[in-house]
Amino acid sequence: CDFSVKSNAKWIQINGADALSGNSVVSFRISVNPTISRIGTITIAGQTFTVRQSRI
């Protein structure tokens, strides 16, 4: 089964391919946040996950 991985925020970076299939590992990196708290999402195979990050 093929699926896609997407982020709606530049500060959430998907590592590797954005189109995967079968049993796969999805990894991502969050950039440092020097300003106000922020919220973004990662969508994997149609399921959306919320990422909340406070400032440092």
Residue pairs with C-beta under 8 A, 6 or more apart in sequence:
1 21
1 22
2 19
2 20
2 21
3 19
3 20
3 21
3 44
3 45
3 46
4 18
4 19
4 20
4 43
4 44
4 45
5 14
5 17
5 18
5 19
5 20
5 26
5 42
5 43
5 44
5 45
6 14
6 18
6 42
6 43
7 13
7 14
7 28
7 40
7 41
7 42
7 43
8 40
8 41
8 43
9 38
9 40
9 41
9 51
10 31
11 30
11 31
11 33
11 38
11 40
11 53
12 28
12 29
12 30
12 31
12 40
12 41
12 42
12 51
13 28
13 29
13 30
13 31
14 26
14 27
14 28
14 42
15 27
15 28
15 29
16 26
16 27
20 26
26 42
26 44
28 42
30 51
30 53
32 56
33 53
33 54
33 55
33 56
34 55
34 56
35 55
36 55
37 52
37 53
37 54
37 55
38 52
38 53
39 50
39 51
39 52
39 53
40 50
40 51
40 53
41 48
41 49
41 50
41 51
42 48
42 49
42 51
43 49
